[in-house]
C-alpha cells in the first residue's frame, strides 16, 4: 500500500450559533491559514482539494462551490466534493493520492447546524417514499434505537449517562469544545426526557463548525510533519436504509469496516475517536469494533461535546491523528458515521513510526 499520512489538522471552535454564512467561508479561512502556517506550505503545495457538506443543511444549491471562495480563485485548483461528512471526502482524497496523480491533498468539511430546523432537515435523509413523508425527526429515530437496546438488555440508562459524564469531562482539555464540565450520573438521570428514553444530554448539541486535514504521501509527508500519522487501514460500508430492515441495536457495517481497516488486529490501539451523536450509539460502536476497556475513547470530548454536521466525522480522524503527532499514542482508530441510526460507517486506523 502507498504510504499516506495525516500530517495536519485544524478545526474551528464549536459554537451553538455563528453569524457567518452557510457556505462556511468565515470558519474555513482561519483554519486553512493555520494549516499553511503550521506545515510551512502555501495553497500551491496542495495537489487536490476535497470537501464534505450538505446543500440541504446550507439551504442553498451548490453551497460547496461558494465555499471554494475560502481557497481563492487563483491559481486554479483540482477540486471535488461529497454530499456527506467530510470523512468520506478524506477517503476520496486518500484514493486520489493512491492513484499517483497527486502527492498532497487538503480535505475540509463544514456545517451551520443552527440554520433552520435541524431535526426536519435531517429527516430528508430518510426513505423518500415511505418514511420521510411522516417527518420523523432525527432525535426520535435515535430514541427508537435507544429504546430497542434498553428493552433488549444491551445497555442501561446508567451506561448511557456514563458515556456523557466521560465525554464532558474529557472535553475540558479541548478548548474548542462547545460543552464540557463535571457531571454525575445521578443528576443526569434526574433530567426529563426529550424523546423517551433520550434526555437532552444524550444528544449531541446543535453545533456550527468546520475542520480540515492535510494528507501527504511518503517522503513529502516526512518533510511536512515530524510524526506523521500513517494510514494503515481505511474502509467504509453501508447498512440498509430501511429502519425496519435491520437490527438497530447493532452495527454490522461498523464491524465489517473495522475488520478490514484493522486487518482483524486490534492490538496496540490506544485511542479511539468514535462518532456517536447519541450516547447509546457510542456503546454500539465500541461493541461492533471490539474495543477493549484499555482503549481511551473520545479523549477530545467526542460529538457529545460538539457536533458540527458534515465535519464531526472528519474531526474524529483529526483528533486520532493528533495523538500520534504529539507522541501520546502509537496506534489509533477513528470512526465516522452518516445517515440515520448509524446507517453508514467509516473506520480509519493510523500508526506512528520511529
N, C-alpha and C positions, 0 to 999 in steps of 0.2 A: 504494500500500500504506500502511495506517495506520502511523504512526511508533511503534514499540515498542522499548524498550531494556532491557537488563540494567543495573540501577542498583545492585545489591548482591549480594554473595556471601560466604558464610561456610561453613566446614567444621569438623567435629570432628577431633581428632587421630587419625591412623591407628594402630590398636593390633592386635596379634596376638590379643589376647583381652581382653574387658572383663567386669566383674562385673554390668553392668546387665541389664535385662530385654530380651527380644527385640522389644519394641514400640518401642525406640529413644528412649523419652521422656528418659532421662538424658542422651543425646547431643544431642537436639534442643533442649531448653530453653536451654542456653547459647548455641547459635548463633542462635536466634531473638532472644534478648536482645542479642546482638552486632549483628544487623541493625537492630533497633529503635534502638539507641544510635547506630550509625554514620550511619543515614539520618535520624535525628531524627523517627521515626514511632512510632505505637503500633499495637496489634492492630487497632483500629478503622479505621485507614487502609488496611487490606488489603481489597480488594473480592472476591477469590477465592483459595481455597487449593486446591492440588492436590499429591498425594503419589505416590511410587513405592516399592513394596516387594513382598515376596512372602510369602504365608502359608506356602508350603512351607518357605521358609528360616526363618521365625519359629517354625514348629512349632505354630501355633495358627490357628484360624479368625478372620477379621476383625481381624487384628493392626493394620491401618491405622486401625481405629476406636479402639482403645485408644491409638494414637499421638496421637490428637487431644487427649488429656489434656495434651500439651505446649503446646497452643494455649490451652486454657481454655474452659470451657463458656459463659461469659457475657462479652459479648453473643454471640448465636448467629452462626455463620459460614456462608458459602457454600462448600461443600467437595466435592472429587471425588478420585478415586484411579485409578491404573493399576497392574496387576499385572505390572510390569516396571521397568526402570531409570527413574529419575525424569527423565531427559532427555525421555522421552515424555510425562511429566506436564507438563514445560515446554512442549512442543508444544501440549498441550491448553489450557494457560493462555494461550498466545500466541493461539490461535484464539478463546478466550473474550474476550480484550481486543479482537481484531479485530471481533467482533460488535457492539462498542459497549456491551455490558452493564456492563462494569467498566473502571476506569482503571488499577487495580493488581492484582497477583497475587503471592502467595508460594508457591514450589514447593519441596518438600523430598523427600529420599529417605533411606532408612536400611536398614541390614542388619547383622545379627550373624552373620557368617560362621563364627565359632568354635563356634556351637551345632550340635551334631550332626555327622554325616558329610557334609561338603560335597560331595565327589565323587558320593556316592549321591543327594543331594538334587537336584543339577543334572541327573542322569540322567532326572528326571521331566519335563524339557523336551522329551525325545525322542519320536518316534513311539510312541504308547502300545500299538500292536498288534504292530509288527514289530521295534522297536529297544529300547524301554525294558525289555521283559521280559528282555533279555540283560544289562541293567545295565552298559552300557559307561560308565565314569566320564569326567568332563569332560576330565581330563588325557590320557587315552588317545585320546579323539576328536581332541583338538588334536594329539596325536602322529601320528595318521594323516594329518592335514592337513600337518604339517611334513614328514613323510616323502615325501608326494606332491610337495611343492615341491622338496625336495632331489633326488629322483630325476628330476624334470623339468628340473633345472638352473635353476630360478627363483631360488634363493638358495643360500648356502653356510653351513656351521656358523660360519665366521668372521663373516659378516654378521649372523647371529643374535646372536653374542656382542657384536658392536659395538653393537647396539641396547641390550643390557643395560648395557654399560660407560657409554654416554652417559646412559641413564636414571638410573642410580645416582649418577653424578657430578652431574647436574642437581638431583637430589633433595636435595643438601647445602644448597641455597639455599631449600628449603621445610622450615621447622621442624616442620611437621605430618606429614611423611613417615614411613613405617614403616621403610624400608630406604634407606640411602644409603652412599656411600663411594667410594673409588678402587679400581678393579679393572683387570685387564689381560686381554686376550683369551686369552693362553696359559694362564693359571691357570684361567680359566673352562672352557676346552675340556678341561682335565685332570680335571674333575669327573665323577663317574659319572652314567649315565643313570637317570632315574626312570620314563620311558616313552619308549623309544628312538624318535626322536632327541632328545627333550627332556631337559634337565638341570634341576635344581631352580631355578636362576636364570632359566631360560627361561619360567618360570611365575609369574604374579602371586601374591604371598603371600596367605594367608588373612588377611583384614582385617576388623575391626569398624569401622564409621564411619557418618557422616551428613553431609549438606550441604544448603544451602538457597540459593535465588536469589530475588531480588525483581525483577519486571518492572513497568514503568510505561509509560504512553502519553504522547507529545507533551510539552506543557508541564509535566505532572506529573513526567515523567522529568527534565526540566531542573531542576526545583525540588529534586529529591531527590539529584541527582548532578551534580558539576561536569563530568565527562566521561562521559556515558552511552555504553554500547556498543550502538549501534543495530543491530537485527537486519535485515539486508538480504536474507537468503535462508534458507529453512528447509524441509527435506524429509526424509521417511523412507520407505524402501522395503524390501520383504522378498524374500528368495530362498526357494527351495524348502526345506522342512524335511527332505526326503529326502536324506540324506548322499550316497547313490549317484546322485542325480539331478542333481548339479551338479559343476562343476569346483571342487574345494576350494582350488585354488591361486590363484583369482581371486575378486573380489568385485563382480559386476555391479551389485548393489543399491547398494553404496557409490559406484560410478562414476556411476550414474544419479542418485542423490541429490545428489552433488557437482555434477553438471552443472546441475541445477535450482537448487540453492542459490546457486551462483556465477554463474549465467547464462552459463556457459561461459567466464567471465573469471577466471582465477587470478592475474592481475596485481595486485601490491600486497599480496598475502598475506605477512605477515612471520612469523607464528606459527601453528602448527597443533598442536592438542591432540588426539591420536589415542587412542582407547580400544581398544588391542590387549592383551588379558590374557596373550598369549603373544608371545614375542619375534618369531617369524616373522610374526605377524599384523600387526605394525606395517609390515613390508615390503610385505605385500599391500595394506594400506590406502593407503600412500604412493603405490604404483603406480596403484591404482584411481582415486585423486583426481587424480593427475598433478602431485604436488608437486615443485618444483624443489629442487636442493641448497641454494639460498639461503634456504629456509624453515627456521626453527628449529622442530624437532619436540619436543614434550613438555618444555618448559623447567621444568615443575613436577615432573618426575620420572616422570610418567605412571603407569599402572596397575602397572607392574613394581616400583614403589617403594611401592605401597599400593593395594589394590583392594577397597574396600568395596562389596560387591554391592548393586545397585539404587541406588547413589549415585555410583559411579565415573564413569558417563557424564555425569551432571549436573555433576560436578566438572570434567570437561574443558571444558564450556561456561563454567563459572565462572572457571576459570583463564585461558581465552582472553579472556573479557570483562575480567578484571582487568588484562591487559596494555594494554587501551585506557583503562581508568580511570586508570592510572598514567602514561599518555602514552608508554609504552615501545613501542607499536605502533599503527598507524593502521587496519590491516585484519587480522582474524584468522579462523581457521576452527577449528571444533570438531566432533568426531565421537563418536558413542556407538554401542555395539553391544549386542545382546541375543540370547540363544539360542546353540546350539552352532555352532562353526566359522564365526563371523561371519554368522549367518543373517539377522538384522535389523539395518539400519544407518540412522543418522540423521546428517545434516550440517547445521550452522548456520554462517552467515557473519555477522560483526559488523564494524562500522566506527565510527570516531570522527569527529566533525565539529567544525570550529572554530566 
